[in-house]
Amino acid sequence: MSARRWYGRWLLIGAASVVALTVTGCGGGGNSGDDVASASNGKSDATTSKGSSSELADYVEGQRKWVKCLRDEGIDTPDPDSKGRVDLGDKSAWKRDPKALKAQEKCASLSLPIPESLLKEQRPELSKDEIGKNRRYAKCMQEHGAPDFPDTGADGHFQESAWDATSAGAKRAARVCAPIIGIPNDAPAPKG
């Protein structure tokens, strides 16, 4: 992935995170990358396809293999749930325990990336205010120098697309539009 595209995704994720944290506050879930936070509202997504259920089944099976590997290395690890999440408990203990670190290193090749369909399912449901704020931010960015900034979907989340966050126009737009997502005008510009 090019540096431009990576930076664009980083800035987009950062903007979305700022919006979410600004409006909803931050929680103390203590999640690590090894398990998946659940933000599902209990509603099923009508767009779920057979491909995504197959993808989920493959992911869960991969998580089972990863857990078995950890157990084979002497690490007591619970089974993954129906979405492939594994509750590892105190993550800081995993980072300090040489045996756990060795097991994680040995089993790393079995750890699969979380399927895109599962990530989308777990995005938090946005309020009408949050959706409006994201839409205003996208429009502002597009009108003030970042015409390739992604639109929002019907759910209010920014659509995934490549955009050039490193251009002078994008940086100018980010400064102009920052107050929409709760960043004051006098905040230092991101480096990069």
Secondary structure by P-SEA (a helix, b strand, c coil): ccaaaaaaaaaaaaaaaaaaaaacccccccccccbbbbcccccccccccaaaaaaaaaaaaaaaaaaaaaaaacccccccccccccccccaaaaaacaaaaaaaaaaccccccccaaaaaaacccccaaaaaaaaaaaaaaaaccccccccccccccccccccccccaaaaaaaaaaccccccccccccccc
